[in-house]
Amino acid sequence: MDPCRKPALKDGAENGLDPILPLLKLPVYNGPASLPANIFMKVFYFALIAAIGNAMFVYGQRASSTSENPFYFLFLTLAVCIALFLASALISKGQMTTGYIVENQWYILVSGVGFFVTFIGFYWLYNQQGATGYIVYALLSILTTSIGVGLILFREPFNRFHVISGILAAAAIVTYGIGQSRLEG
């Protein structure tokens, strides 16, 4: 089995989201055969939650005063994030075992470095270019995450409509660039 491919989740308790999923009344992913007809809505809801969180992060960063040390703001932001994750972990069912940590140590390290790089990139992007620079990040994220990680590493399903959406996202970047050049010129 490919080390990058995770087995399908079987139930809420095994994926660590069991306290959350019943609240959202969303189906649990049990592999390709279990995909509901409204899978887009499931993706939409989770993407909306992430987008709202990202908007909150951008707002806090843009509204805060600048510091000579960019790591100060990010460190304090991450401290709040860790406190919230700790509280969530403590109220979630199941317990974390050292076996889980040992089994996933490489992925934990890669994800932690990814968070660090993401936060640094967001800090520089938003403080130097503003929140509208997020459009460029969105396309690059499609390329690196959806295509690089999803399609290439995990071999997730991909069809012509996904390709069309990628082309439209690229077109959005082109029109954004035109718009920016007209603001500056």
C-alpha angles and dihedrals in degrees: 000000000000108000090222094056115087119205117252115273113254104194142349094266093058096050096050093237099096095115090051105041097059089052091054092039090223124149119252117242110248098170133288095309091061098053108130120226089249096054089134090063091052090051089044094053095049091044089050091053090050092046092052090049091048091049089052090051092049092046092051092047096046094044095049121089117258122257132204086234111055091190092065095069092041093048093052091045090051091048090058089046092051091049090053092047090049092051090047092049091050094053095042120098120253128037131256114243131199087240089064091049093048092047093050103031094115092049091046090052094047092048092047091052087046091055090050094050091044093051092047091048092048092048093054094039096051097039095047103032106018131233093302088070086073089086090069090046089052093058093044088049090053090053097044101034109027097035103024100040103020103037103027105031101031098026092225118179114279130175141177093278089059088051090050091050089051091052091049090050089053089050088053089056091050092051090045090053090050090049093049092048090054091051091051096042 
